[in-house]
Amino acid sequence: MAKGEEMLFLTIDQLTLMPMTAEAMEDILKRTSKGKPLMLRAADGWPSSHLLAALQTFSKKLKKDPSTLGWYV
């Protein structure tokens, strides 16, 4: 995120939602492609092949135009 840009957050009790950055998308892609778990607990089949394909596309778009942060994932 460039200096001066704001990150959107929504916090309710113990939950914080925020836009997924291109770097976070790439972490998911890298960790999945190497067969390493992203987290200790995840639903069976997550991430799906459809999500992986979408993350590749969204990551490229977000890198090309950082002002779209929050519109893809």
mmCIF file of the N, C-alpha and C atoms, coordinates in Angstrom:
data_MODEL
# 
_entry.id   MODEL 
# 
loop_
_atom_site.group_PDB 
_atom_site.id 
_atom_site.type_symbol 
_atom_site.label_atom_id 
_atom_site.label_alt_id 
_atom_site.label_comp_id 
_atom_site.label_asym_id 
_atom_site.label_entity_id 
_atom_site.label_seq_id 
_atom_site.pdbx_PDB_ins_code 
_atom_site.Cartn_x 
_atom_site.Cartn_y 
_atom_site.Cartn_z 
_atom_site.occupancy 
_atom_site.B_iso_or_equiv 
_atom_site.pdbx_formal_charge 
_atom_site.auth_seq_id 
_atom_site.auth_comp_id 
_atom_site.auth_asym_id 
_atom_site.auth_atom_id 
_atom_site.pdbx_PDB_model_num 
ATOM 1   N N  . MET A 1 1  ? 0.849   -1.170  0.000   1.00 0.00 ? 1  MET A N  1 
ATOM 2   C CA . MET A 1 1  ? 0.000   0.000   0.000   1.00 0.00 ? 1  MET A CA 1 
ATOM 3   C C  . MET A 1 1  ? 0.895   1.234   0.000   1.00 0.00 ? 1  MET A C  1 
ATOM 4   N N  . ALA A 1 2  ? 0.583   2.170   -0.848  1.00 0.00 ? 2  ALA A N  1 
ATOM 5   C CA . ALA A 1 2  ? 1.393   3.375   -0.972  1.00 0.00 ? 2  ALA A CA 1 
ATOM 6   C C  . ALA A 1 2  ? 1.182   4.301   0.218   1.00 0.00 ? 2  ALA A C  1 
ATOM 7   N N  . LYS A 1 3  ? 2.198   5.093   0.489   1.00 0.00 ? 3  LYS A N  1 
ATOM 8   C CA . LYS A 1 3  ? 2.131   6.046   1.600   1.00 0.00 ? 3  LYS A CA 1 
ATOM 9   C C  . LYS A 1 3  ? 0.948   6.982   1.401   1.00 0.00 ? 3  LYS A C  1 
ATOM 10  N N  . GLY A 1 4  ? 0.185   7.158   2.451   1.00 0.00 ? 4  GLY A N  1 
ATOM 11  C CA . GLY A 1 4  ? -0.965  8.051   2.385   1.00 0.00 ? 4  GLY A CA 1 
ATOM 12  C C  . GLY A 1 4  ? -2.265  7.355   2.039   1.00 0.00 ? 4  GLY A C  1 
ATOM 13  N N  . GLU A 1 5  ? -2.210  6.112   1.572   1.00 0.00 ? 5  GLU A N  1 
ATOM 14  C CA . GLU A 1 5  ? -3.428  5.380   1.251   1.00 0.00 ? 5  GLU A CA 1 
ATOM 15  C C  . GLU A 1 5  ? -4.008  4.798   2.535   1.00 0.00 ? 5  GLU A C  1 
ATOM 16  N N  . GLU A 1 6  ? -5.314  4.719   2.588   1.00 0.00 ? 6  GLU A N  1 
ATOM 17  C CA . GLU A 1 6  ? -5.972  4.160   3.755   1.00 0.00 ? 6  GLU A CA 1 
ATOM 18  C C  . GLU A 1 6  ? -6.435  2.745   3.461   1.00 0.00 ? 6  GLU A C  1 
ATOM 19  N N  . MET A 1 7  ? -6.396  1.899   4.473   1.00 0.00 ? 7  MET A N  1 
ATOM 20  C CA . MET A 1 7  ? -6.884  0.534   4.360   1.00 0.00 ? 7  MET A CA 1 
ATOM 21  C C  . MET A 1 7  ? -8.267  0.485   4.987   1.00 0.00 ? 7  MET A C  1 
ATOM 22  N N  . LEU A 1 8  ? -9.208  -0.167  4.338   1.00 0.00 ? 8  LEU A N  1 
ATOM 23  C CA . LEU A 1 8  ? -10.558 -0.295  4.861   1.00 0.00 ? 8  LEU A CA 1 
ATOM 24  C C  . LEU A 1 8  ? -10.629 -1.466  5.830   1.00 0.00 ? 8  LEU A C  1 
ATOM 25  N N  . PHE A 1 9  ? -11.152 -1.247  7.013   1.00 0.00 ? 9  PHE A N  1 
ATOM 26  C CA . PHE A 1 9  ? -11.323 -2.286  8.018   1.00 0.00 ? 9  PHE A CA 1 
ATOM 27  C C  . PHE A 1 9  ? -12.747 -2.234  8.548   1.00 0.00 ? 9  PHE A C  1 
ATOM 28  N N  . LEU A 1 10 ? -13.306 -3.382  8.853   1.00 0.00 ? 10 LEU A N  1 
ATOM 29  C CA . LEU A 1 10 ? -14.585 -3.487  9.534   1.00 0.00 ? 10 LEU A CA 1 
ATOM 30  C C  . LEU A 1 10 ? -14.360 -4.412  10.714  1.00 0.00 ? 10 LEU A C  1 
ATOM 31  N N  . THR A 1 11 ? -14.521 -3.892  11.922  1.00 0.00 ? 11 THR A N  1 
ATOM 32  C CA . THR A 1 11 ? -14.277 -4.685  13.122  1.00 0.00 ? 11 THR A CA 1 
ATOM 33  C C  . THR A 1 11 ? -15.565 -4.798  13.929  1.00 0.00 ? 11 THR A C  1 
ATOM 34  N N  . ILE A 1 12 ? -15.914 -6.034  14.255  1.00 0.00 ? 12 ILE A N  1 
ATOM 35  C CA . ILE A 1 12 ? -17.087 -6.327  15.078  1.00 0.00 ? 12 ILE A CA 1 
ATOM 36  C C  . ILE A 1 12 ? -16.661 -7.364  16.104  1.00 0.00 ? 12 ILE A C  1 
ATOM 37  N N  . ASP A 1 13 ? -16.749 -7.023  17.383  1.00 0.00 ? 13 ASP A N  1 
ATOM 38  C CA . ASP A 1 13 ? -16.340 -7.912  18.467  1.00 0.00 ? 13 ASP A CA 1 
ATOM 39  C C  . ASP A 1 13 ? -14.963 -8.510  18.183  1.00 0.00 ? 13 ASP A C  1 
ATOM 40  N N  . GLN A 1 14 ? -14.889 -9.810  17.916  1.00 0.00 ? 14 GLN A N  1 
ATOM 41  C CA . GLN A 1 14 ? -13.608 -10.474 17.718  1.00 0.00 ? 14 GLN A CA 1 
ATOM 42  C C  . GLN A 1 14 ? -13.315 -10.761 16.249  1.00 0.00 ? 14 GLN A C  1 
ATOM 43  N N  . LEU A 1 15 ? -13.966 -10.061 15.351  1.00 0.00 ? 15 LEU A N  1 
ATOM 44  C CA . LEU A 1 15 ? -13.792 -10.289 13.917  1.00 0.00 ? 15 LEU A CA 1 
ATOM 45  C C  . LEU A 1 15 ? -13.376 -8.989  13.243  1.00 0.00 ? 15 LEU A C  1 
ATOM 46  N N  . THR A 1 16 ? -12.321 -9.048  12.429  1.00 0.00 ? 16 THR A N  1 
ATOM 47  C CA . THR A 1 16 ? -11.903 -7.901  11.634  1.00 0.00 ? 16 THR A CA 1 
ATOM 48  C C  . THR A 1 16 ? -11.864 -8.323  10.171  1.00 0.00 ? 16 THR A C  1 
ATOM 49  N N  . LEU A 1 17 ? -12.583 -7.605  9.337   1.00 0.00 ? 17 LEU A N  1 
ATOM 50  C CA . LEU A 1 17 ? -12.577 -7.845  7.897   1.00 0.00 ? 17 LEU A CA 1 
ATOM 51  C C  . LEU A 1 17 ? -11.767 -6.734  7.240   1.00 0.00 ? 17 LEU A C  1 
ATOM 52  N N  . MET A 1 18 ? -10.940 -7.115  6.270   1.00 0.00 ? 18 MET A N  1 
ATOM 53  C CA . MET A 1 18 ? -10.146 -6.133  5.547   1.00 0.00 ? 18 MET A CA 1 
ATOM 54  C C  . MET A 1 18 ? -9.951  -6.625  4.116   1.00 0.00 ? 18 MET A C  1 
ATOM 55  N N  . PRO A 1 19 ? -9.675  -5.733  3.179   1.00 0.00 ? 19 PRO A N  1 
ATOM 56  C CA . PRO A 1 19 ? -9.449  -6.164  1.805   1.00 0.00 ? 19 PRO A CA 1 
ATOM 57  C C  . PRO A 1 19 ? -8.190  -7.017  1.705   1.00 0.00 ? 19 PRO A C  1 
ATOM 58  N N  . MET A 1 20 ? -8.217  -7.966  0.809   1.00 0.00 ? 20 MET A N  1 
ATOM 59  C CA . MET A 1 20 ? -7.057  -8.825  0.604   1.00 0.00 ? 20 MET A CA 1 
ATOM 60  C C  . MET A 1 20 ? -6.086  -8.140  -0.356  1.00 0.00 ? 20 MET A C  1 
ATOM 61  N N  . THR A 1 21 ? -4.855  -7.982  0.089   1.00 0.00 ? 21 THR A N  1 
ATOM 62  C CA . THR A 1 21 ? -3.833  -7.355  -0.740  1.00 0.00 ? 21 THR A CA 1 
ATOM 63  C C  . THR A 1 21 ? -3.307  -8.349  -1.771  1.00 0.00 ? 21 THR A C  1 
ATOM 64  N N  . ALA A 1 22 ? -2.615  -7.844  -2.775  1.00 0.00 ? 22 ALA A N  1 
ATOM 65  C CA . ALA A 1 22 ? -2.007  -8.711  -3.788  1.00 0.00 ? 22 ALA A CA 1 
ATOM 66  C C  . ALA A 1 22 ? -1.009  -9.659  -3.130  1.00 0.00 ? 22 ALA A C  1 
ATOM 67  N N  . GLU A 1 23 ? -0.292  -9.171  -2.130  1.00 0.00 ? 23 GLU A N  1 
ATOM 68  C CA . GLU A 1 23 ? 0.685   -10.007 -1.431  1.00 0.00 ? 23 GLU A CA 1 
ATOM 69  C C  . GLU A 1 23 ? 0.007   -11.155 -0.698  1.00 0.00 ? 23 GLU A C  1 
ATOM 70  N N  . ALA A 1 24 ? -1.139  -10.885 -0.074  1.00 0.00 ? 24 ALA A N  1 
ATOM 71  C CA . ALA A 1 24 ? -1.882  -11.934 0.628   1.00 0.00 ? 24 ALA A CA 1 
ATOM 72  C C  . ALA A 1 24 ? -2.399  -12.973 -0.365  1.00 0.00 ? 24 ALA A C  1 
ATOM 73  N N  . MET A 1 25 ? -2.866  -12.510 -1.527  1.00 0.00 ? 25 MET A N  1 
ATOM 74  C CA . MET A 1 25 ? -3.331  -13.440 -2.558  1.00 0.00 ? 25 MET A CA 1 
ATOM 75  C C  . MET A 1 25 ? -2.188  -14.342 -3.015  1.00 0.00 ? 25 MET A C  1 
ATOM 76  N N  . GLU A 1 26 ? -1.019  -13.751 -3.191  1.00 0.00 ? 26 GLU A N  1 
ATOM 77  C CA . GLU A 1 26 ? 0.138   -14.536 -3.631  1.00 0.00 ? 26 GLU A CA 1 
ATOM 78  C C  . GLU A 1 26 ? 0.576   -15.530 -2.557  1.00 0.00 ? 26 GLU A C  1 
ATOM 79  N N  . ASP A 1 27 ? 0.437   -15.162 -1.276  1.00 0.00 ? 27 ASP A N  1 
ATOM 80  C CA . ASP A 1 27 ? 0.747   -16.106 -0.205  1.00 0.00 ? 27 ASP A CA 1 
ATOM 81  C C  . ASP A 1 27 ? -0.135  -17.342 -0.293  1.00 0.00 ? 27 ASP A C  1 
ATOM 82  N N  . ILE A 1 28 ? -1.424  -17.110 -0.539  1.00 0.00 ? 28 ILE A N  1 
ATOM 83  C CA . ILE A 1 28 ? -2.347  -18.240 -0.665  1.00 0.00 ? 28 ILE A CA 1 
ATOM 84  C C  . ILE A 1 28 ? -1.943  -19.101 -1.850  1.00 0.00 ? 28 ILE A C  1 
ATOM 85  N N  . LEU A 1 29 ? -1.648  -18.463 -2.970  1.00 0.00 ? 29 LEU A N  1 
ATOM 86  C CA . LEU A 1 29 ? -1.257  -19.217 -4.166  1.00 0.00 ? 29 LEU A CA 1 
ATOM 87  C C  . LEU A 1 29 ? 0.040   -19.991 -3.939  1.00 0.00 ? 29 LEU A C  1 
ATOM 88  N N  . LYS A 1 30 ? 1.016   -19.380 -3.348  1.00 0.00 ? 30 LYS A N  1 
ATOM 89  C CA . LYS A 1 30 ? 2.303   -20.040 -3.124  1.00 0.00 ? 30 LYS A CA 1 
ATOM 90  C C  . LYS A 1 30 ? 2.179   -21.180 -2.128  1.00 0.00 ? 30 LYS A C  1 
ATOM 91  N N  . ARG A 1 31 ? 1.513   -20.947 -1.038  1.00 0.00 ? 31 ARG A N  1 
ATOM 92  C CA . ARG A 1 31 ? 1.401   -21.967 0.004   1.00 0.00 ? 31 ARG A CA 1 
ATOM 93  C C  . ARG A 1 31 ? 0.582   -23.154 -0.471  1.00 0.00 ? 31 ARG A C  1 
ATOM 94  N N  . THR A 1 32 ? -0.401  -22.896 -1.306  1.00 0.00 ? 32 THR A N  1 
ATOM 95  C CA . THR A 1 32 ? -1.221  -23.986 -1.821  1.00 0.00 ? 32 THR A CA 1 
ATOM 96  C C  . THR A 1 32 ? -0.459  -24.752 -2.887  1.00 0.00 ? 32 THR A C  1 
ATOM 97  N N  . SER A 1 33 ? 0.232   -24.043 -3.742  1.00 0.00 ? 33 SER A N  1 
ATOM 98  C CA . SER A 1 33 ? 0.926   -24.706 -4.840  1.00 0.00 ? 33 SER A CA 1 
ATOM 99  C C  . SER A 1 33 ? 2.057   -25.599 -4.340  1.00 0.00 ? 33 SER A C  1 
ATOM 100 N N  . LYS A 1 34 ? 2.600   -25.293 -3.188  1.00 0.00 ? 34 LYS A N  1 
ATOM 101 C CA . LYS A 1 34 ? 3.662   -26.107 -2.618  1.00 0.00 ? 34 LYS A CA 1 
ATOM 102 C C  . LYS A 1 34 ? 3.111   -27.179 -1.682  1.00 0.00 ? 34 LYS A C  1 
ATOM 103 N N  . GLY A 1 35 ? 1.797   -27.238 -1.551  1.00 0.00 ? 35 GLY A N  1 
ATOM 104 C CA . GLY A 1 35 ? 1.178   -28.237 -0.708  1.00 0.00 ? 35 GLY A CA 1 
ATOM 105 C C  . GLY A 1 35 ? 1.250   -27.951 0.775   1.00 0.00 ? 35 GLY A C  1 
ATOM 106 N N  . LYS A 1 36 ? 1.664   -26.743 1.151   1.00 0.00 ? 36 LYS A N  1 
ATOM 107 C CA . LYS A 1 36 ? 1.751   -26.387 2.562   1.00 0.00 ? 36 LYS A CA 1 
ATOM 108 C C  . LYS A 1 36 ? 0.438   -25.760 3.005   1.00 0.00 ? 36 LYS A C  1 
ATOM 109 N N  . PRO A 1 37 ? -0.023  -26.094 4.201   1.00 0.00 ? 37 PRO A N  1 
ATOM 110 C CA . PRO A 1 37 ? -1.275  -25.483 4.682   1.00 0.00 ? 37 PRO A CA 1 
ATOM 111 C C  . PRO A 1 37 ? -1.093  -24.000 4.978   1.00 0.00 ? 37 PRO A C  1 
ATOM 112 N N  . LEU A 1 38 ? -2.089  -23.221 4.637   1.00 0.00 ? 38 LEU A N  1 
ATOM 113 C CA . LEU A 1 38 ? -2.059  -21.787 4.897   1.00 0.00 ? 38 LEU A CA 1 
ATOM 114 C C  . LEU A 1 38 ? -2.320  -21.506 6.376   1.00 0.00 ? 38 LEU A C  1 
ATOM 115 N N  . MET A 1 39 ? -3.187  -22.311 6.958   1.00 0.00 ? 39 MET A N  1 
ATOM 116 C CA . MET A 1 39 ? -3.539  -22.133 8.364   1.00 0.00 ? 39 MET A CA 1 
ATOM 117 C C  . MET A 1 39 ? -3.774  -23.501 8.983   1.00 0.00 ? 39 MET A C  1 
ATOM 118 N N  . LEU A 1 40 ? -3.896  -23.534 10.264  1.00 0.00 ? 40 LEU A N  1 
ATOM 119 C CA . LEU A 1 40 ? -4.105  -24.808 10.931  1.00 0.00 ? 40 LEU A CA 1 
ATOM 120 C C  . LEU A 1 40 ? -5.487  -25.379 10.659  1.00 0.00 ? 40 LEU A C  1 
ATOM 121 N N  . ARG A 1 41 ? -6.484  -24.525 10.550  1.00 0.00 ? 41 ARG A N  1 
ATOM 122 C CA . ARG A 1 41 ? -7.852  -24.985 10.318  1.00 0.00 ? 41 ARG A CA 1 
ATOM 123 C C  . ARG A 1 41 ? -8.413  -24.328 9.064   1.00 0.00 ? 41 ARG A C  1 
ATOM 124 N N  . ALA A 1 42 ? -8.912  -25.139 8.163   1.00 0.00 ? 42 ALA A N  1 
ATOM 125 C CA . ALA A 1 42 ? -9.568  -24.630 6.956   1.00 0.00 ? 42 ALA A CA 1 
ATOM 126 C C  . ALA A 1 42 ? -10.587 -25.672 6.520   1.00 0.00 ? 42 ALA A C  1 
ATOM 127 N N  . ALA A 1 43 ? -11.609 -25.232 5.858   1.00 0.00 ? 43 ALA A N  1 
ATOM 128 C CA . ALA A 1 43 ? -12.634 -26.148 5.364   1.00 0.00 ? 43 ALA A CA 1 
ATOM 129 C C  . ALA A 1 43 ? -12.032 -27.090 4.336   1.00 0.00 ? 43 ALA A C  1 
ATOM 130 N N  . ASP A 1 44 ? -12.529 -28.307 4.285   1.00 0.00 ? 44 ASP A N  1 
ATOM 131 C CA . ASP A 1 44 ? -12.073 -29.251 3.277   1.00 0.00 ? 44 ASP A CA 1 
ATOM 132 C C  . ASP A 1 44 ? -12.265 -28.659 1.887   1.00 0.00 ? 44 ASP A C  1 
ATOM 133 N N  . GLY A 1 45 ? -11.265 -28.800 1.057   1.00 0.00 ? 45 GLY A N  1 
ATOM 134 C CA . GLY A 1 45 ? -11.364 -28.297 -0.309  1.00 0.00 ? 45 GLY A CA 1 
ATOM 135 C C  . GLY A 1 45 ? -11.056 -26.824 -0.468  1.00 0.00 ? 45 GLY A C  1 
ATOM 136 N N  . TRP A 1 46 ? -10.635 -26.163 0.619   1.00 0.00 ? 46 TRP A N  1 
ATOM 137 C CA . TRP A 1 46 ? -10.287 -24.749 0.520   1.00 0.00 ? 46 TRP A CA 1 
ATOM 138 C C  . TRP A 1 46 ? -8.797  -24.597 0.375   1.00 0.00 ? 46 TRP A C  1 
ATOM 139 N N  . PRO A 1 47 ? -8.337  -23.797 -0.484  1.00 0.00 ? 47 PRO A N  1 
ATOM 140 C CA . PRO A 1 47 ? -9.067  -23.021 -1.491  1.00 0.00 ? 47 PRO A CA 1 
ATOM 141 C C  . PRO A 1 47 ? -9.403  -23.884 -2.703  1.00 0.00 ? 47 PRO A C  1 
ATOM 142 N N  . SER A 1 48 ? -10.529 -23.604 -3.296  1.00 0.00 ? 48 SER A N  1 
ATOM 143 C CA . SER A 1 48 ? -10.969 -24.358 -4.470  1.00 0.00 ? 48 SER A CA 1 
ATOM 144 C C  . SER A 1 48 ? -10.155 -23.953 -5.695  1.00 0.00 ? 48 SER A C  1 
ATOM 145 N N  . SER A 1 49 ? -10.234 -24.762 -6.720  1.00 0.00 ? 49 SER A N  1 
ATOM 146 C CA . SER A 1 49 ? -9.526  -24.431 -7.962  1.00 0.00 ? 49 SER A CA 1 
ATOM 147 C C  . SER A 1 49 ? -10.063 -23.130 -8.564  1.00 0.00 ? 49 SER A C  1 
ATOM 148 N N  . HIS A 1 50 ? -11.352 -22.864 -8.359  1.00 0.00 ? 50 HIS A N  1 
ATOM 149 C CA . HIS A 1 50 ? -11.954 -21.622 -8.867  1.00 0.00 ? 50 HIS A CA 1 
ATOM 150 C C  . HIS A 1 50 ? -11.379 -20.408 -8.132  1.00 0.00 ? 50 HIS A C  1 
ATOM 151 N N  . LEU A 1 51 ? -11.229 -20.529 -6.816  1.00 0.00 ? 51 LEU A N  1 
ATOM 152 C CA . LEU A 1 51 ? -10.653 -19.424 -6.041  1.00 0.00 ? 51 LEU A CA 1 
ATOM 153 C C  . LEU A 1 51 ? -9.202  -19.197 -6.438  1.00 0.00 ? 51 LEU A C  1 
ATOM 154 N N  . LEU A 1 52 ? -8.446  -20.260 -6.616  1.00 0.00 ? 52 LEU A N  1 
ATOM 155 C CA . LEU A 1 52 ? -7.041  -20.109 -7.008  1.00 0.00 ? 52 LEU A CA 1 
ATOM 156 C C  . LEU A 1 52 ? -6.911  -19.388 -8.343  1.00 0.00 ? 52 LEU A C  1 
ATOM 157 N N  . ALA A 1 53 ? -7.764  -19.742 -9.291  1.00 0.00 ? 53 ALA A N  1 
ATOM 158 C CA . ALA A 1 53 ? -7.744  -19.079 -10.602 1.00 0.00 ? 53 ALA A CA 1 
ATOM 159 C C  . ALA A 1 53 ? -8.115  -17.602 -10.458 1.00 0.00 ? 53 ALA A C  1 
ATOM 160 N N  . ALA A 1 54 ? -9.117  -17.314 -9.637  1.00 0.00 ? 54 ALA A N  1 
ATOM 161 C CA . ALA A 1 54 ? -9.543  -15.929 -9.435  1.00 0.00 ? 54 ALA A CA 1 
ATOM 162 C C  . ALA A 1 54 ? -8.439  -15.116 -8.757  1.00 0.00 ? 54 ALA A C  1 
ATOM 163 N N  . LEU A 1 55 ? -7.771  -15.703 -7.773  1.00 0.00 ? 55 LEU A N  1 
ATOM 164 C CA . LEU A 1 55 ? -6.711  -14.979 -7.072  1.00 0.00 ? 55 LEU A CA 1 
ATOM 165 C C  . LEU A 1 55 ? -5.562  -14.616 -8.004  1.00 0.00 ? 55 LEU A C  1 
ATOM 166 N N  . GLN A 1 56 ? -5.257  -15.479 -8.949  1.00 0.00 ? 56 GLN A N  1 
ATOM 167 C CA . GLN A 1 56 ? -4.202  -15.164 -9.916  1.00 0.00 ? 56 GLN A CA 1 
ATOM 168 C C  . GLN A 1 56 ? -4.588  -13.929 -10.727 1.00 0.00 ? 56 GLN A C  1 
ATOM 169 N N  . THR A 1 57 ? -5.817  -13.902 -11.189 1.00 0.00 ? 57 THR A N  1 
ATOM 170 C CA . THR A 1 57 ? -6.313  -12.775 -11.984 1.00 0.00 ? 57 THR A CA 1 
ATOM 171 C C  . THR A 1 57 ? -6.386  -11.506 -11.143 1.00 0.00 ? 57 THR A C  1 
ATOM 172 N N  . PHE A 1 58 ? -6.982  -11.602 -9.948  1.00 0.00 ? 58 PHE A N  1 
ATOM 173 C CA . PHE A 1 58 ? -7.158  -10.432 -9.099  1.00 0.00 ? 58 PHE A CA 1 
ATOM 174 C C  . PHE A 1 58 ? -5.821  -9.856  -8.646  1.00 0.00 ? 58 PHE A C  1 
ATOM 175 N N  . SER A 1 59 ? -4.866  -10.711 -8.349  1.00 0.00 ? 59 SER A N  1 
ATOM 176 C CA . SER A 1 59 ? -3.547  -10.249 -7.921  1.00 0.00 ? 59 SER A CA 1 
ATOM 177 C C  . SER A 1 59 ? -2.889  -9.410  -9.016  1.00 0.00 ? 59 SER A C  1 
ATOM 178 N N  . LYS A 1 60 ? -2.961  -9.878  -10.244 1.00 0.00 ? 60 LYS A N  1 
ATOM 179 C CA . LYS A 1 60 ? -2.376  -9.135  -11.371 1.00 0.00 ? 60 LYS A CA 1 
ATOM 180 C C  . LYS A 1 60 ? -3.070  -7.790  -11.558 1.00 0.00 ? 60 LYS A C  1 
ATOM 181 N N  . LYS A 1 61 ? -4.414  -7.787  -11.463 1.00 0.00 ? 61 LYS A N  1 
ATOM 182 C CA . LYS A 1 61 ? -5.162  -6.538  -11.638 1.00 0.00 ? 61 LYS A CA 1 
ATOM 183 C C  . LYS A 1 61 ? -4.833  -5.541  -10.534 1.00 0.00 ? 61 LYS A C  1 
ATOM 184 N N  . LEU A 1 62 ? -4.732  -6.038  -9.303  1.00 0.00 ? 62 LEU A N  1 
ATOM 185 C CA . LEU A 1 62 ? -4.447  -5.153  -8.177  1.00 0.00 ? 62 LEU A CA 1 
ATOM 186 C C  . LEU A 1 62 ? -3.040  -4.569  -8.263  1.00 0.00 ? 62 LEU A C  1 
ATOM 187 N N  . LYS A 1 63 ? -2.086  -5.363  -8.723  1.00 0.00 ? 63 LYS A N  1 
ATOM 188 C CA . LYS A 1 63 ? -0.721  -4.842  -8.899  1.00 0.00 ? 63 LYS A CA 1 
ATOM 189 C C  . LYS A 1 63 ? -0.690  -3.770  -9.983  1.00 0.00 ? 63 LYS A C  1 
ATOM 190 N N  . LYS A 1 64 ? -1.491  -3.964  -11.026 1.00 0.00 ? 64 LYS A N  1 
ATOM 191 C CA . LYS A 1 64 ? -1.536  -3.014  -12.127 1.00 0.00 ? 64 LYS A CA 1 
ATOM 192 C C  . LYS A 1 64 ? -2.192  -1.697  -11.692 1.00 0.00 ? 64 LYS A C  1 
ATOM 193 N N  . ASP A 1 65 ? -3.210  -1.788  -10.839 1.00 0.00 ? 65 ASP A N  1 
ATOM 194 C CA . ASP A 1 65 ? -3.920  -0.594  -10.382 1.00 0.00 ? 65 ASP A CA 1 
ATOM 195 C C  . ASP A 1 65 ? -4.225  -0.714  -8.890  1.00 0.00 ? 65 ASP A C  1 
ATOM 196 N N  . PRO A 1 66 ? -3.292  -0.288  -8.019  1.00 0.00 ? 66 PRO A N  1 
ATOM 197 C CA . PRO A 1 66 ? -3.471  -0.414  -6.572  1.00 0.00 ? 66 PRO A CA 1 
ATOM 198 C C  . PRO A 1 66 ? -4.699  0.321   -6.020  1.00 0.00 ? 66 PRO A C  1 
ATOM 199 N N  . SER A 1 67 ? -5.249  1.258   -6.778  1.00 0.00 ? 67 SER A N  1 
ATOM 200 C CA . SER A 1 67 ? -6.424  1.989   -6.290  1.00 0.00 ? 67 SER A CA 1 
ATOM 201 C C  . SER A 1 67 ? -7.658  1.103   -6.234  1.00 0.00 ? 67 SER A C  1 
ATOM 202 N N  . THR A 1 68 ? -7.607  -0.104  -6.779  1.00 0.00 ? 68 THR A N  1 
ATOM 203 C CA . THR A 1 68 ? -8.745  -1.020  -6.760  1.00 0.00 ? 68 THR A CA 1 
ATOM 204 C C  . THR A 1 68 ? -8.774  -1.903  -5.516  1.00 0.00 ? 68 THR A C  1 
ATOM 205 N N  . LEU A 1 69 ? -7.876  -1.660  -4.561  1.00 0.00 ? 69 LEU A N  1 
ATOM 206 C CA . LEU A 1 69 ? -7.851  -2.434  -3.320  1.00 0.00 ? 69 LEU A CA 1 
ATOM 207 C C  . LEU A 1 69 ? -9.243  -2.453  -2.686  1.00 0.00 ? 69 LEU A C  1 
ATOM 208 N N  . GLY A 1 70 ? -9.752  -3.632  -2.409  1.00 0.00 ? 70 GLY A N  1 
ATOM 209 C CA . GLY A 1 70 ? -11.068 -3.768  -1.799  1.00 0.00 ? 70 GLY A CA 1 
ATOM 210 C C  . GLY A 1 70 ? -12.170 -4.114  -2.784  1.00 0.00 ? 70 GLY A C  1 
ATOM 211 N N  . TRP A 1 71 ? -11.902 -4.066  -4.086  1.00 0.00 ? 71 TRP A N  1 
ATOM 212 C CA . TRP A 1 71 ? -12.936 -4.350  -5.074  1.00 0.00 ? 71 TRP A CA 1 
ATOM 213 C C  . TRP A 1 71 ? -12.917 -5.799  -5.556  1.00 0.00 ? 71 TRP A C  1 
ATOM 214 N N  . TYR A 1 72 ? -11.834 -6.505  -5.393  1.00 0.00 ? 72 TYR A N  1 
ATOM 215 C CA . TYR A 1 72 ? -11.763 -7.869  -5.925  1.00 0.00 ? 72 TYR A CA 1 
ATOM 216 C C  . TYR A 1 72 ? -12.064 -8.911  -4.859  1.00 0.00 ? 72 TYR A C  1 
ATOM 217 N N  . VAL A 1 73 ? -11.310 -8.914  -3.790  1.00 0.00 ? 73 VAL A N  1 
ATOM 218 C CA . VAL A 1 73 ? -11.507 -9.917  -2.736  1.00 0.00 ? 73 VAL A CA 1 
ATOM 219 C C  . VAL A 1 73 ? -11.616 -9.204  -1.410  1.00 0.00 ? 73 VAL A C  1 
# 
